[in-house]
C-alpha cells in the first residue's frame, strides 16, 4: 500500500479500536465500512486485517477482566458461529471473484441494518432468553463474521436485551469477538488467503490498536454511552448508504 492509504487506514483502525473499547463493539463495522468506501483495500483483505487486529484489541481490553464474562452465552454463540463462519468465508470468496458490486451492496445493506439495530439500545427483558436464541444469534453473527469479519450487530442487539450487568455484556461480547477472530484466521489460513502483505499491514497497525485500546480504558469520552452509540452509528448509517449508492451507480 502507498503511504497515504496506509496512513488513512491506520487512522481508521485507531478510531475503531477506541470506540470498541469504550462500547464493546463496532471495530469491524468502522474499519470495513470506511476502508471499502475510501477504496483503500479489497473486502477480503480488510476482513482478514480486521480479524487480526480485533483479536489484539479484544485481548488487551479483556486484560484482568476474564472473570466478568458469561461463560454460557460465550460458549453457545461461539459453537453455532463456528459453523456459519465457514459458510460466510466461502460466500465472500465467490462474491469477490465474480460479483464485486453485489458484494459492496450487501456490505452497505449490512452496515445500514446494523446501524438501525444499534443506534437505539433495546430495553432489557424481565427474564433471560433461552439457550436456542443464543445459538440462533450466534449463527447469524458467525455468517457476518465469515463475510465481513463484523459479527457484532446481531450479538449486541440480543445481549443488550438480557437482564445482565453492562460490564458482563461488554466483556462477553469482547470474548466472543476474540474467539471468532481466531476461528476466522484458522479458516483463511487453511484456504491460503493469509498472505505476507496482509500480515505486514496488520503488524504496522497493531501499535495503533494497542495504544488507542489503552486510551479507551483510561480516558473514555466525556459523553453518555447513549450519545456515543448514536454518533458512531449515525456515521455508519451514512457510510453504508454511500456504499450502496456507489455500487449502484
FENFEN-V252752 format. One line per field, one symbol per residue. psi: psi as a letter, one per 20 degrees, with the letter a starting at -180 (. if undefined). A space follows every 10 residues. Layout:
psi->???
This chain:
psi->qrgghghggh ggggghgggh hghjaigggg ggggghhjlh qqggghgggg gghhgggggg hipjkijiqo hggggghhgh hhghgghggg hghghhhhmg hhghgggggg ggggghhigo pqqqrhqqqr hhhhgghhgg hgghghgjkn jgghgggghi iqmqqhhggg hgghgghggh ggghhgghgh ijinrhgghg gghhighggg ghgghhghmq qlrqhggggh ggighhgghg ghggghhh.
